[in-house]
């Protein structure tokens, strides 16, 4: 929180006793709080339901009581659409989450929508593609592979490595949220995609090449259960109100690698 009337909520359900009053006093709430790591959701689904769904409920209940709230931004994910074989997911597409993490985010996404439809809470929902950039916790693939490679530790690549993700720099994500606070339509969903579809094996080789590390550090491991093959977002709706990504993937990746180095 950087101002008593603006709550940027992050953390887990343990923050609820603190977050509730902050939300009630705020004019703007951006709700990032979530457990986000798919692997851990497979091992401990309850933690994800507790934080992502129950935690969102706590904040939405507080938002109902906020007398001056003008925007509640619910940060969702492209993973709620499930695996997309071809084309790009639109905001009106069916949600088909395929693991406990994405299911918990879909639950939070729709719960937030229901608080707009039922209680007129000024909710806007965003569904973003894979974020990357400095400061990211190293359980995520880019910082994990970078930090492993720096220390000459093998990088564990799932399956055949041909899963495709669309990468969005954190700064471009923040620019989109900032725009939606001012120009988004209450009750609407907006996709935020970087337009950088990259196969995991290609991402891995780029990281190693940037670090001047040998490709022999790649260690194929058994694929995880229910691993989505591809995500891709149609961002026409967001672009129509003035947003475009500004960070080229090659530049953002190189700068992120240098930050971890």
Secondary structure, 3 states (H helix, E strand, C coil): CCECCEEEECCCHHHHHHHHHHHHCCCEEEECCCCCCHHHHHHCHHHHHHHHHHHHHHHHHHHHHCCCCCEEEEEEEHHHHCCCCCCCECCCCCCCCCCHHHHHHHHHHHHHHHHHHHHCCCEEEEEECEEECCCCCCCCHHHHHHHHHHCCCCEEEECCCCCEEEEEEHHHHHHHHHHHHHHCCCCCEEEECCCCEEEHHHHHHHHHHHCCCCHHHEEEECCCCCCCCECCECCHHHHCCCCCCCCCHHHHHHHHHHHHC
